Amino acid sequence: MVIKQLARHKEENDFEQFYSKIATLEPDLKRFMARSLKAAENEGVIDRGFYSADELLDEIYIEVFKEFSDYIDVDKLKTILFSKAIQKIEEKKVIEQETPEYVSTEEMLKDEMNALDEKYTTQADGDLILNTELDDISYKQAGKRPNNVLLDSTIEQQLVKRMEMNDSLLPSLERRTTFGALYCNIPPRSKSVLDLYAFGNRSEYEISRILEVPETIIVSILDKLKGRFSLLE
């Protein structure tokens, strides 16, 4: 029904009606965009307040309107919307944090699984530090790894909920700082997996379709991420 209505609006070249219909198709999409942008702002990888979820979604809906075909189903359309949302956010991040040359998402995630096995040690003051660095990863991020990042409280709460953590862990500034460091030091494509899972409320299967990688890889990435965050418990 929804696809037929969208197809009719497309045929009539009526973007206003198309927009009103598609904008209500997946409520989680706007939440995902807003929270992902906020998290990127907290990390300092995009300018604070420079981009808005609504503006980026407008760009996505215009693209979908131009490309729309009535041969797709609703699930496929939702997959396309989230895929475009990921692309939009990646476009806005600082160029130094992106891959210098093309590497498939599947290849990157396989490499990042090794990075997620990094071991942490507890210092005398209770801080977590890495035993090893990511020097063996060809697409490593430039500059120092962020260690003093406070995430927005709504971002923290959503991550804690989806990673099945004890929500009493974050009242202290020390815990929040460590939590922010753990999040910010997640490799880039693995972070896309986590953002889709936590902020977009997507299942492992849905994420695998959005990123076009095997579901087994997504499951493994999320398991490793849950293990990393469990260090706080």
Secondary structure, 3 states (H helix, E strand, C coil): CHHHHHHHHHHCCCHHHHHHHHCCCCHHHHHHHHHHHHHHHHHCCCCCCCCCHHHHHHHHHHHHHHHCCCCCCHHHHHHHHHHHHHHHHHHHCCHHHCCCCCCCHHHHHHHHHHHCCCCEEECCCCCEEECCCCCCCCCCCCCCCCCCCCCCHHHHHHHHHHCCCCCCCCCCHHHHHHHHHHHHCCCHHHHHHHHHHHCCCCCHHHHHHHHCCCHHHHHHHHHHHHHHHHHHC
